[in-house]
Amino acid sequence: DEAAGLLDEISRLLDEAARLLDEISRLLDETAGLLDETAGLLDEISRLVDETARLLDETAGLLDEISRLLDEAARLLDEISRLLDEAAGLLDEAAGLLDEAAGLLDGAAELLDEAARLLDEAAGLLDEAAGLLDEAAGLLDEAAGLLDEAAGLLDEAAEPVVTVIAILSLAEP
């Protein structure tokens, strides 16, 4: 009778340990799913960062072109001033240079508008990336909670397993 009671207790403890191990397995599967989802979000963030870098490179190129155009316009305006100081007879040539400078300034203004648009687009992408980072952080927090819960269940399962081992070692002849 005592051996049957001991075997019943061992069976109950083993059933409890199996239940806890099943729960741990479920939590680990859920955590793996969250980690996969987080990896997907991190891939999307990486894509957005790459796209932002591309837009920033393009903007830098536009700003370089604007600077070049502004330098060219300044050079032309200096030339115009010199020509006006040298001779009144060169007014027709000076007018042509003024027209050229105005065209360069118009081109620079268009490039500035394009740069502003690209900067707005880059800011939008950065905002989107920040949202994805926040979402990833939430998922990581949730995964940490699940890991803590799994650790608690492992701790809870340890005691019945130790008890079963102790009982089995007592039952050995």
Contacts in CASP RR format, 6 or more apart in sequence:
PFRMAT RR
TARGET T0000
AUTHOR 0000-0000-0000
METHOD contacts of the structure
MODEL  1
DEAAGLLDEISRLLDEAARLLDEISRLLDETAGLLDETAGLLDEISRLVD
ETARLLDETAGLLDEISRLLDEAARLLDEISRLLDEAAGLLDEAAGLLDE
AAGLLDGAAELLDEAARLLDEAAGLLDEAAGLLDEAAGLLDEAAGLLDEA
AGLLDEAAEPVVTVIAILSLAEP
3 171 0 8 1.000
6 167 0 8 1.000
6 171 0 8 1.000
9 167 0 8 1.000
10 164 0 8 1.000
10 167 0 8 1.000
10 168 0 8 1.000
13 160 0 8 1.000
13 161 0 8 1.000
13 163 0 8 1.000
13 164 0 8 1.000
13 167 0 8 1.000
14 160 0 8 1.000
14 164 0 8 1.000
16 157 0 8 1.000
16 160 0 8 1.000
17 157 0 8 1.000
17 160 0 8 1.000
17 161 0 8 1.000
17 164 0 8 1.000
20 153 0 8 1.000
20 154 0 8 1.000
20 156 0 8 1.000
20 157 0 8 1.000
20 160 0 8 1.000
21 157 0 8 1.000
23 153 0 8 1.000
24 150 0 8 1.000
24 153 0 8 1.000
24 154 0 8 1.000
24 157 0 8 1.000
27 146 0 8 1.000
27 147 0 8 1.000
27 149 0 8 1.000
27 150 0 8 1.000
27 153 0 8 1.000
28 150 0 8 1.000
30 146 0 8 1.000
31 143 0 8 1.000
31 146 0 8 1.000
31 147 0 8 1.000
31 150 0 8 1.000
34 139 0 8 1.000
34 142 0 8 1.000
34 143 0 8 1.000
34 146 0 8 1.000
35 143 0 8 1.000
37 139 0 8 1.000
38 136 0 8 1.000
38 139 0 8 1.000
38 140 0 8 1.000
38 143 0 8 1.000
41 132 0 8 1.000
41 135 0 8 1.000
41 136 0 8 1.000
41 139 0 8 1.000
42 136 0 8 1.000
44 132 0 8 1.000
45 129 0 8 1.000
45 132 0 8 1.000
45 133 0 8 1.000
45 136 0 8 1.000
48 125 0 8 1.000
48 126 0 8 1.000
48 128 0 8 1.000
48 129 0 8 1.000
48 132 0 8 1.000
49 129 0 8 1.000
51 125 0 8 1.000
52 122 0 8 1.000
52 125 0 8 1.000
52 126 0 8 1.000
52 129 0 8 1.000
55 118 0 8 1.000
55 121 0 8 1.000
55 122 0 8 1.000
55 125 0 8 1.000
56 122 0 8 1.000
58 118 0 8 1.000
59 115 0 8 1.000
59 118 0 8 1.000
59 119 0 8 1.000
59 122 0 8 1.000
62 111 0 8 1.000
62 114 0 8 1.000
62 115 0 8 1.000
62 118 0 8 1.000
63 115 0 8 1.000
65 111 0 8 1.000
66 108 0 8 1.000
66 111 0 8 1.000
66 112 0 8 1.000
66 115 0 8 1.000
69 104 0 8 1.000
69 105 0 8 1.000
69 107 0 8 1.000
69 108 0 8 1.000
69 111 0 8 1.000
70 104 0 8 1.000
70 105 0 8 1.000
70 108 0 8 1.000
72 104 0 8 1.000
73 101 0 8 1.000
73 104 0 8 1.000
73 105 0 8 1.000
73 108 0 8 1.000
76 97 0 8 1.000
76 100 0 8 1.000
76 101 0 8 1.000
76 104 0 8 1.000
77 101 0 8 1.000
79 97 0 8 1.000
80 94 0 8 1.000
80 97 0 8 1.000
80 98 0 8 1.000
80 101 0 8 1.000
83 90 0 8 1.000
83 93 0 8 1.000
83 94 0 8 1.000
83 97 0 8 1.000
84 90 0 8 1.000
84 91 0 8 1.000
84 94 0 8 1.000
END
